[in-house]
Amino acid sequence: MLSEIRQIVENVAREKGIDLEIVYGALEEAYQKAGRSKYGYDYDIRATIDRRTGAVTLRRYREVREPDLIDNEAAQITLQQAKREKKDAALGEFLIDELPSFDYGRISAQTAKQVIVQKIRDAEREKQFDEFKDRVGEIISGVVKRVEYGNVTVDLGRAEAILRRDECIPRENIKNGDRIRAYIYDVRREGRGPQIFISRTHPGFMAALFTQEVPEIYEGLIEIKSVARDPGSRAKIAVYAREGSIDPVGACVGMRGSRVQAVVGELQGEKIDIVPWSTDFATFVVNALAPADVSKVVFDEDKKKLDVVVPDDQLSLAIGRRGQNVRLASILIGWDIDILTEEEESKRRAEEFRTKSALFIEALDVDEVIAQLLVAEGFKTVEEIVQEDVSELIRIEGFNEEVAAELQNRAQNWLTAKAEKFEAQKKALGIQEDLLSMEGLTQDQVITLAEKGVKSRDDLADLATDELVEILGAEQMSMQAAEKMIMAARAHWFADEENQDSADEAAVA
């Protein structure tokens, strides 16, 4: 017959779905705590439960240490004292004395119960965390338990999940008792137990729904490259077929739209554009901006920005209502998109051509024809002329080695004069070296900032994103680039805080 203790352990482990050893460990800790309350909390008393018979044994442990290292006489003993009890005792050894059983009493029993309950609760929480931490990225189904101020608590059976107000689809009416599906995007270990955060607005939710509805995606024949959503309104999803014989868009749409309609229904009528992904980036951009027709795409790889030119009658279609179409396309491809009409693009190119020509006329002291030739050949800065090989310059119509050498000489002289002027301005304005070392700022931008009182890295870090864009101009720096630069300027603040925390911890230790 199994002992009563063993039966209790097995019943609790089965009921709570946790390992037997965890329950045994909780019981042993409870007996240990009761023993210390009986004999004294300074004593090193340990309890063990025989896994076969359920018998409980209490033992007192005393460590053999050097006399000058003893700080607890109840749990430590000198070698000389130990040899009186055990002749072959050695340093580092434990003397173990078995203690008699005793009546635990009401207080000890209550303490033991609290220990066991807490240990089992901790084990349950750890089991929940281990179960759900690997399910991030999955769709789960649960019943709405309560709705408070728009935040929804969902019962998953063995755990609860949190669907925050901003993770719900706009205008979606969720009530107690509703069964809903959502996407697990985060699982955190917190003091009150594992917190499971779910979402119905996350791009991954739509991707996971398509994976469930489209067998070709589940089997890996079609790959979802990216997703962009305006929850409850419109979305774009880029798909790619690994085999040329498969139509990725048709597979996702399904017979008479059955597959995509199943996803649309779950997303409360969200309109979905299924975009064929292409290895040719320009083609992908054109597809992403559908249904608008695109005339031309101009890349700026340094800024990850696109100028997309469309016919005049396609401008509103390309931008979309409240900028929705271009915004979703930008998220889908991961680049900033600037939509221009053909007339606007022509004016912009003409202005850029004029600006660059004026720069070369001033810097190189040449006439308009030569300046325009340089611009037409793709030169944008004076530095490029200095760095270019002479053999490339003489390929320009009307240029020979003498003209090329003279242009490079004038360019170098202009750059030298500009550098000397910058050094003088830097000294006069009191510009700090840490500002100059910021990656992404040109000398002209540094001067512009200094004239506005931004003379150090800390001054730059104190700016708001829109302030930096206003000072330098939107044509010089986008909001995204400004935000990235300000965060880089603030990075040393956080490093200093971490170093201070480490120093404080070392001092306490």
C-alpha positions in Angstrom: 0.0 0.0 0.0 1.2 3.5 -0.8 1.8 5.7 2.2 -0.6 8.5 2.8 2.1 11.2 2.0 2.9 9.5 -1.3 -0.8 9.3 -2.2 -1.2 13.0 -1.5 1.8 13.9 -3.5 0.7 11.9 -6.5 -2.9 13.4 -6.3 -1.6 17.0 -6.1 0.9 16.5 -9.0 -1.8 14.9 -11.2 -4.4 17.6 -10.3 -2.1 20.5 -10.9 -0.2 18.9 -13.8 3.2 19.4 -12.3 6.2 17.1 -11.7 6.2 14.8 -8.6 9.6 16.1 -7.5 8.3 19.6 -7.3 5.6 18.5 -4.8 8.1 16.5 -2.9 10.4 19.5 -2.8 7.6 21.7 -1.5 6.8 19.2 1.3 10.4 18.8 2.3 10.8 22.6 2.5 7.6 22.8 4.6 8.9 20.1 7.1 12.3 21.9 7.1 10.6 25.2 8.1 8.6 23.5 10.8 11.8 21.9 12.2 13.6 25.2 12.3 10.7 26.8 14.1 11.0 24.0 16.7 14.7 23.9 17.2 15.8 27.4 16.2 16.1 29.3 12.9 19.9 29.5 13.2 20.2 25.7 12.8 20.8 24.1 9.4 18.0 21.6 9.5 17.0 19.7 6.4 14.1 17.3 5.7 14.0 14.4 3.3 11.0 12.3 2.3 11.6 8.7 1.2 10.1 8.5 -2.3 9.2 4.8 -1.8 7.8 4.7 1.7 6.9 8.4 2.3 8.8 8.4 5.6 10.0 11.9 6.7 13.5 12.4 8.2 14.8 15.5 9.9 18.5 16.0 10.2 20.8 18.8 11.6 23.8 19.7 9.6 27.0 21.3 11.0 29.9 22.3 8.8 33.4 21.9 9.9 35.3 25.1 9.5 38.4 27.0 10.7 37.8 28.9 14.0 38.2 32.3 12.4 35.7 31.5 9.7 32.8 30.6 12.0 30.0 33.1 11.9 27.1 30.9 13.1 27.9 28.5 16.0 24.5 26.8 15.6 25.4 25.5 12.1 29.2 25.5 12.1 31.8 23.8 14.3 35.6 23.9 14.6 37.7 20.9 13.6 38.8 20.4 17.3 35.2 20.2 18.4 34.2 17.9 15.5 36.9 15.4 16.4 35.4 14.9 19.8 32.4 13.5 18.0 34.0 12.0 15.0 37.7 11.2 15.1 38.3 11.3 11.3 36.4 14.6 10.8 37.9 17.0 8.2 37.5 20.6 7.2 34.6 21.2 4.9 32.8 18.1 6.0 29.3 18.1 7.5 28.4 16.4 10.8 24.9 15.1 10.4 22.6 14.4 13.4 19.2 12.8 13.0 16.5 14.6 14.9 13.5 13.0 16.6 10.0 13.5 15.2 7.7 15.8 17.0 4.2 17.2 17.1 4.2 20.1 14.6 1.3 22.0 16.2 -1.2 24.3 14.7 1.2 27.2 13.9 3.8 25.0 12.3 1.2 23.2 10.3 -0.2 26.5 9.0 3.3 27.6 8.1 4.0 24.4 6.3 0.7 24.7 4.4 1.6 28.2 3.2 5.0 27.0 2.0 3.4 24.1 0.1 0.7 26.3 -1.5 3.3 28.9 -2.5 5.6 26.3 -4.0 2.9 24.7 -6.0 1.6 28.0 -7.2 5.1 29.0 -8.3 5.5 25.6 -10.1 2.2 26.2 -11.9 3.2 29.7 -13.0 6.6 28.4 -14.3 4.8 25.6 -16.2 2.5 28.2 -17.8 5.4 30.4 -18.8 7.3 27.4 -20.3 4.2 26.4 -22.2 3.4 29.7 -23.7 6.9 31.3 -24.2 7.4 29.0 -27.2 4.0 29.8 -28.6 4.8 33.5 -29.5 3.7 34.0 -33.1 0.8 31.5 -32.8 -2.9 32.1 -32.9 -4.8 31.1 -29.8 -8.5 30.8 -29.1 -10.2 31.7 -25.8 -13.4 33.0 -24.1 -13.7 36.6 -23.0 -13.7 36.6 -19.2 -14.1 40.3 -18.6 -13.8 43.7 -20.3 -12.6 46.6 -18.3 -12.1 50.1 -19.9 -11.6 48.4 -23.3 -9.0 46.0 -22.0 -10.0 42.4 -22.4 -9.1 39.4 -20.3 -9.3 36.1 -22.2 -9.6 32.7 -20.6 -7.3 30.2 -22.4 -8.2 27.3 -20.2 -5.0 26.8 -18.1 -4.1 30.5 -18.3 -5.4 34.0 -18.9 -4.3 36.4 -21.7 -4.5 40.1 -21.9 -5.9 41.8 -25.0 -5.2 45.5 -24.5 -7.4 48.2 -25.8 -4.9 49.3 -28.5 -4.5 45.7 -29.7 -8.3 45.4 -30.5 -9.6 46.1 -34.0 -11.3 49.6 -34.0 -15.1 49.5 -33.7 -15.0 45.8 -32.8 -17.6 45.0 -30.1 -16.2 42.4 -27.7 -18.5 41.1 -24.9 -18.2 38.7 -22.0 -18.6 35.2 -23.1 -17.5 35.8 -26.7 -15.0 33.3 -28.2 -12.2 35.2 -30.0 -9.0 34.4 -31.8 -5.9 36.5 -31.3 -2.1 36.4 -31.9 0.4 35.9 -29.1 3.1 38.6 -29.5 4.7 38.5 -26.0 5.0 36.4 -22.9 6.6 37.9 -19.8 7.6 36.4 -16.5 6.3 38.8 -13.8 5.8 38.6 -10.0 2.1 37.9 -10.3 2.7 35.1 -12.7 3.3 34.8 -16.5 1.6 37.6 -18.5 0.5 36.6 -21.9 -0.2 39.5 -24.3 -2.3 38.9 -27.4 -3.3 41.1 -30.3 -5.8 41.3 -33.1 -4.1 44.3 -34.8 -0.6 42.8 -35.1 0.6 42.2 -38.7 1.6 38.7 -37.6 -2.1 38.0 -36.8 -3.0 38.4 -40.5 0.0 36.4 -41.6 -0.9 33.6 -39.3 -4.5 33.6 -40.5 -3.3 33.3 -44.1 -1.0 30.4 -43.0 -4.1 28.6 -41.6 -6.3 29.3 -44.6 -3.7 28.7 -47.4 -2.2 25.2 -47.5 0.6 26.4 -49.8 1.8 28.8 -47.2 1.6 26.2 -44.4 3.6 23.8 -46.6 6.3 26.4 -47.5 5.5 26.6 -51.2 4.5 30.2 -50.8 6.3 32.6 -48.5 4.8 35.7 -46.8 7.5 38.4 -47.2 5.9 41.3 -45.4 2.6 42.6 -44.0 1.3 46.2 -43.5 -2.0 46.9 -41.7 -4.3 49.7 -40.9 -6.4 47.6 -38.6 -10.1 47.4 -39.4 -9.6 49.4 -42.6 -7.1 48.1 -45.1 -4.0 45.9 -45.4 -1.3 44.8 -47.8 0.5 41.5 -47.8 3.5 40.6 -50.0 3.7 36.9 -51.1 6.2 35.0 -53.1 6.0 31.5 -54.7 9.2 29.4 -54.4 8.1 27.5 -57.5 7.3 29.3 -60.8 4.4 27.1 -61.5 2.4 28.5 -58.5 0.5 31.7 -58.6 0.9 33.2 -55.1 -1.9 35.7 -55.5 -4.4 33.3 -56.8 -3.6 30.7 -54.1 -4.1 33.3 -51.4 -7.4 34.5 -53.0 -8.8 31.0 -53.4 -11.7 29.7 -55.4 -14.1 32.6 -55.8 -12.2 34.4 -53.0 -13.0 31.9 -50.4 -9.6 31.9 -48.7 -9.1 35.7 -48.5 -12.8 36.2 -47.5 -12.2 33.9 -44.5 -9.4 36.2 -43.3 -11.4 39.3 -44.1 -14.3 38.0 -42.0 -12.0 37.4 -39.0 -10.5 40.9 -39.4 -14.0 42.6 -39.3 -14.1 43.4 -43.0 -10.5 44.7 -43.4 -9.8 45.1 -47.1 -6.7 43.2 -48.1 -4.4 43.8 -51.1 -2.4 40.7 -52.0 0.9 42.0 -53.6 3.2 39.7 -55.6 6.7 40.1 -54.2 9.5 40.4 -56.8 13.3 40.0 -56.7 13.4 43.2 -58.8 12.9 45.9 -56.2 11.4 48.4 -58.6 8.8 45.9 -59.7 7.9 45.2 -56.1 7.5 48.9 -55.5 5.1 49.2 -58.5 3.1 46.2 -57.2 2.9 47.6 -53.7 1.4 50.9 -54.9 -1.3 49.2 -56.8 -4.0 50.0 -58.0 -2.1 53.2 -59.0 0.0 53.2 -62.2 3.7 54.2 -61.7 5.7 55.9 -64.4 9.2 55.9 -62.7 10.9 54.9 -59.5 14.1 56.8 -58.3 16.1 55.2 -55.5 18.2 56.9 -52.7 19.8 53.9 -51.1 21.7 56.0 -48.4 18.5 57.4 -47.0 16.3 54.3 -48.0 14.0 56.7 -49.7 12.0 56.4 -53.0 10.7 59.1 -55.3 7.8 57.5 -57.2 6.5 59.4 -60.2 2.9 58.8 -61.3 0.8 60.4 -64.0 -1.2 63.5 -62.8 -4.5 61.6 -62.9 -3.1 58.8 -60.7 -1.8 61.0 -57.8 -4.9 60.7 -55.5 -5.1 57.0 -56.2 -1.4 56.4 -55.4 -1.6 58.4 -52.1 -5.0 56.9 -51.1 -7.5 58.2 -48.7 -5.7 60.1 -45.9 -2.4 58.8 -47.3 -3.4 55.2 -46.6 -2.2 53.6 -49.8 1.3 55.1 -49.8 1.7 54.6 -46.0 0.9 50.9 -46.3 3.2 50.5 -49.3 6.0 52.2 -47.4 5.6 49.8 -44.5 5.4 46.9 -46.8 8.7 47.6 -48.6 10.5 49.2 -45.6 11.4 52.4 -47.4 10.1 56.0 -47.2 8.1 56.9 -50.3 7.6 60.3 -51.8 4.9 60.5 -54.5 5.4 63.0 -57.3 3.4 63.8 -60.4 5.4 63.9 -63.7 5.2 67.7 -63.7 6.4 68.0 -60.1 9.3 65.5 -60.8 10.3 67.5 -63.8 10.4 70.7 -61.8 12.4 69.0 -59.0 14.9 67.6 -61.4 15.3 71.0 -63.1 15.8 72.7 -59.7 18.4 70.0 -58.6 20.2 70.5 -61.9 20.3 74.2 -61.5 21.5 73.9 -57.8 24.3 71.5 -58.7 25.3 73.6 -61.7 25.5 76.7 -59.5 27.7 74.9 -57.0 30.2 73.9 -59.7 30.2 77.4 -61.3 31.1 78.9 -57.9 33.5 76.2 -56.7 35.4 75.6 -59.9 35.1 79.1 -61.5 33.8 77.6 -64.8 31.1 78.7 -67.2 27.6 77.3 -67.2 28.3 74.8 -70.1 31.1 73.0 -68.3 29.1 72.9 -65.0 26.1 71.4 -66.8 28.3 68.8 -68.5 29.5 67.7 -65.0 26.0 67.5 -63.7 24.8 65.6 -66.7 27.6 63.1 -66.2 26.3 62.3 -62.7 28.7 64.4 -60.5 26.9 65.7 -57.4 29.6 67.1 -55.2 33.0 68.8 -55.5 34.5 65.9 -53.6 33.5 63.5 -56.3 35.5 65.5 -58.9 38.7 65.4 -56.7 38.3 61.6 -56.1 37.5 60.7 -59.8 40.2 59.3 -61.9 41.5 61.6 -64.7 40.8 58.9 -67.3 37.1 59.1 -66.4 37.0 62.9 -66.6 38.6 63.1 -70.1 35.8 60.9 -71.4 33.4 63.9 -71.1 33.0 65.6 -74.4 35.3 68.5 -74.8 37.6 67.6 -71.9 41.2 66.7 -72.2 43.9 65.8 -69.6 44.8 69.5 -69.1 41.2 70.5 -68.5 40.6 67.5 -66.2 43.8 68.3 -64.2 42.8 72.0 -63.9 39.3 71.1 -62.7 40.6 68.8 -60.0 43.2 71.4 -58.9 40.5 74.1 -58.6 38.2 71.6 -56.8 41.0 70.7 -54.3 41.7 74.4 -53.6 38.0 75.1 -53.0 37.8 72.2 -50.6 40.9 73.4 -48.7 39.6 76.9 -48.4 36.2 75.5 -47.2 38.0 73.4 -44.6 39.9 76.4 -43.3 36.7 78.4 -43.1 35.1 75.6 -41.2 37.9 75.4 -38.7 37.5 79.2 -38.1 33.8 78.9 -37.7 34.1 75.9 -35.4 36.4 77.9 -33.1 34.3 81.0 -33.2 31.0 79.2 -32.5 32.5 76.9 -29.8 31.5 73.7 -31.5 32.4 70.6 -29.4 34.3 67.6 -30.9 31.6 65.2 -29.7 29.1 66.9 -32.1 31.6 66.6 -35.0 32.0 62.9 -34.4 28.2 62.3 -34.8 27.8 60.0 -37.8 25.4 61.4 -40.5 26.1 65.1 -40.0 27.8 67.2 -42.7 30.0 70.2 -41.9 27.3 72.5 -43.2 24.7 70.9 -41.0 27.0 71.2 -38.0 27.4 75.0 -38.6 23.7 75.4 -39.1 23.1 73.6 -35.8 25.7 75.7 -33.9 24.2 78.9 -35.2 21.0 77.8 -33.5 22.8 77.0 -30.2 23.3 73.3 -30.7 27.1 73.0 -30.1 27.6 69.7 -28.4 26.3 66.1 -28.4 24.2 66.8 -25.3 22.7 69.8 -27.0 21.7 67.6 -29.9 20.3 64.9 -27.5 18.1 67.5 -25.9 16.3 68.3 -29.2 13.0 66.9 -30.2 12.7 65.2 -33.5 10.6 67.9 -35.1 13.0 70.6 -33.8 16.0 69.0 -35.5 14.0 68.7 -38.8 12.9 72.3 -38.5 16.5 73.5 -38.0 18.1 71.5 -40.9 15.1 71.5 -43.2 12.9 68.6 -44.3 14.9 68.3 -47.6 18.1 67.8 -45.6 16.8 65.3 -43.0 13.7 63.2 -42.7 11.8 62.6 -39.5 13.0 59.0 -39.4 16.7 60.0 -39.8 16.3 62.8 -37.2 14.8 60.4 -34.7 17.6 57.9 -35.3 20.3 60.6 -34.9 18.8 62.0 -31.6 18.7 58.5 -30.1 22.3 58.0 -31.1 23.2 61.2 -29.4 21.4 60.1 -26.2 23.1 56.6 -26.2 25.9 57.7 -23.9 23.4 58.8 -21.3 22.1 55.2 -20.9 25.7 53.9 -20.9 26.6 56.3 -18.1 23.6 55.2 -16.1 24.6 51.5 -16.5 28.1 52.2 -15.5 26.9 54.1 -12.4 24.6 51.2 -11.5 27.5 48.8 -11.8 29.7 51.0 -9.7 27.0 51.3 -7.0 26.5 47.5 -7.0 30.2 47.0 -6.6 30.4 49.4 -3.8 27.5 47.7 -1.9 29.2 44.3 -2.5 
